[in-house]
Amino acid sequence: MKRFAFYLSFALMVLVLASCHKDGKSIVTPVSSGRPYEVLVVADDKCWNSPDSALFHVLDTDVPGLPQPERSFRISRVRPDYFDRTMRLFRNIIIIDIQDIYTQTKFKYTRDAYSSPQMIMTIQSPSQQEFAEYVAKNGQVIIDFFTRAEMNREVKLLEKKHNETLSTKVQSLFDCDIWMPVELSSYKVGQQFLWASSNLNDLNFVIYSYPYTSKETFTKAYFIEKRDSVMKANIPGSKEGMYMVTADSIFVDARNIAVQGDYAYEVRGLWEMENDAMGGPFVSHARVDRANGRVIVVEGFVYNPGKLKRDQIRKLNAALYTLKLPQEKEVGELPVDNQITEENVAKDNEQQTNKEK
């Protein structure tokens, strides 16, 4: 009798968990499928095979700041009729909805509708022509949306498991905190400088600081000059006369971004070793620590000759967003562009799935 009562209680508990919802989502949500930076597009042949193929060209754009071409995403496409329960488990999905019932083209998104973690962007448009024009004009919004979704996933992983030793070292030297991958097991300390690397030297992280003088600090020319002087002093090559420098400034991309709701300066480009053949991509964040009148620079750079580097530099870039200056709270979620409206369609999606069973 006790055994029967136990099994009955267990069955009831499973039933309750399966039926409980938060914001229309089941607690027992399947794990999403697909690899990082892989996007599934749900589109009919007329849209996907159109002469302009606007969305394909956006997703197929090369990642900036890499030494060889690497496209932003792995792209898969399925017709709407084949968008079944299996396909709906993809981690990144774009649904193209072109109908004359719409008066304008717009983006909207939902998260964890069929699986977790998952981001689904829907692009609604009244016509194929307006769809193509809108996507071509706002292509960077789409790229940034899914790139940030993947970086947020990486930040969540880092929150659970990061290099505690390196965090402690950064805290003691700079009164800051940062979550870096556990692979960065070796480090070297200099004057207001710390360099950490993996055993294979493919993943690298540096942090350094200098006094904040004026707004001219945040120009590409000033940043490159400061970076080169710091790297020359702290990252020498294997022989005398070898040291790290920034490669041709023409290929350096700098832009203003927001981190922790505050101003930051992001710089991407290529580094090389003076008088040597070594080189690779880097990404840097420069932020103002107002309480101490200084600039804190965190940078990730990759050395992986002959191999693809996109996922490595993106992994380091996500980690840079976890920098916590003195008196700041731990990093939150990287925000979504305000052009994209979040909608809670999970409940409707689940009802549709149940109808198909």
URSUL-V354478 format. One record per backbone hydrogen bond with DSSP energy under -1.0 kcal/mol. NH is the residue of the N-H (numbers start at 1). CO is the residue of the C=O. Records with the same first field share a line. If there is no record, write none. Layout:
NH = CO  CO
This chain:
5 = 1
6 = 2
7 = 3
8 = 4
9 = 5
10 = 6
11 = 7
12 = 8
13 = 9
14 = 10
15 = 11
16 = 12
17 = 13
18 = 14
19 = 15
20 = 16
22 = 25
25 = 22
27 = 20
29 = 27
32 = 116
33 = 89
38 = 35
39 = 74
40 = 92
41 = 76
42 = 94
43 = 78
48 = 44
49 = 45
50 = 47
57 = 53
58 = 54
59 = 55
60 = 56
61 = 58
63 = 70
72 = 61
73 = 59
74 = 37
76 = 39
78 = 41
82 = 79
83 = 80
84 = 82
88 = 84
89 = 86
90 = 87
91 = 33
93 = 119
94 = 40
95 = 121
96 = 42
97 = 123
99 = 125
102 = 99
106 = 124
108 = 122
109 = 341
110 = 120
112 = 118
116 = 30
119 = 91
120 = 110
121 = 93
122 = 108
123 = 95
124 = 106
125 = 97
131 = 127
132 = 128
133 = 129
134 = 130
135 = 131
136 = 132
137 = 133
138 = 134
142 = 138
143 = 139
144 = 140
145 = 141
146 = 142
147 = 143
148 = 144
149 = 145
150 = 146
151 = 147
152 = 148
153 = 149
154 = 150
155 = 151
156 = 152
157 = 153
158 = 154
159 = 155
160 = 156
161 = 157
163 = 180
164 = 162
167 = 163
168 = 164
169 = 165
170 = 166
171 = 167
172 = 168
173 = 169
174 = 170
175 = 171
177 = 324
184 = 181
185 = 183
186 = 197
188 = 195
190 = 193
193 = 190
194 = 207
195 = 188
196 = 205
197 = 186
198 = 203
201 = 198
204 = 301
205 = 196
206 = 299
207 = 194
208 = 297
209 = 192
210 = 295
212 = 293
217 = 214
218 = 215
219 = 217
223 = 219
224 = 220
225 = 221
226 = 222
227 = 223
228 = 224
229 = 225
230 = 226
231 = 227
232 = 228
233 = 229
234 = 230
235 = 231
237 = 242
242 = 239
244 = 235
245 = 272
247 = 270
251 = 248
252 = 249
253 = 268
255 = 266
257 = 264
259 = 262
262 = 259
264 = 257
265 = 286
266 = 255
267 = 284
268 = 253
269 = 282
271 = 280
272 = 245
273 = 278
274 = 243
276 = 273
280 = 271
282 = 269
283 = 300
284 = 267
285 = 298
286 = 265
287 = 296
289 = 294
290 = 288
294 = 289
295 = 210
296 = 287
297 = 208
298 = 285
299 = 206
300 = 283
301 = 204
302 = 281
303 = 202
307 = 304
313 = 309
314 = 310
315 = 311
316 = 312
317 = 313
318 = 314
319 = 315
320 = 316
322 = 319
323 = 320
324 = 177
328 = 325
340 = 337
341 = 107
343 = 109
345 = 343
349 = 345
350 = 346
351 = 347
352 = 348
353 = 349
354 = 350
355 = 351
356 = 352
